[in-house]
């Protein structure tokens, strides 16, 4: 069976603020089934930064995540601000704010969709090489972030055990490392 395109028959705003736009849409599937409501989230694009130090360590952040209800180890990153057209520059801004590190090279690896069934935003995977501490953190209101610099081999070994529990971050890490030949295809 070949899927048929769906047709949107309605679209209404449920909630909108500076962080998220929640819409309830009405859809008719290619076979005529009506799906109403079908919830969609519009939020800004985000950047995930895979940052390697000159001695092959990975710069990570540890912070509380309400959805998890616990502190999590993650890649640095965050939202692309309005007016930021270059994901690599947005990644540099987020990375230096969260970690106090900078790098001479920020390279866009790929741009993927976060959840194409219910969200329209993109996740930009950016590789930063040669990361070194250059300043203190410049955290936003409400951010409490600890910086951890771990050997790349240790991080890779811990992925299957959930060392980094965010699947989006695990995928970003593996794609960036594969592009640079740090892991096999």
Secondary structure, DSSP 8 states (H G I E B T S, - for coil): ------EEEEEEEEEE-SS-EEEEEEEE-TTS-EEEEEEEEE---EEEEEEE-TTSEEEEEEEEETTTTEEEEEEEEEE--TT---HHHHHHHHHHHHHSEE-SEEEEEEEEES-TTTB--EEEEEEEES-EE-S-----TT---EEEEEEHHHHHHHGGGTSS--HHHHHHHHHHHHHTTSS--
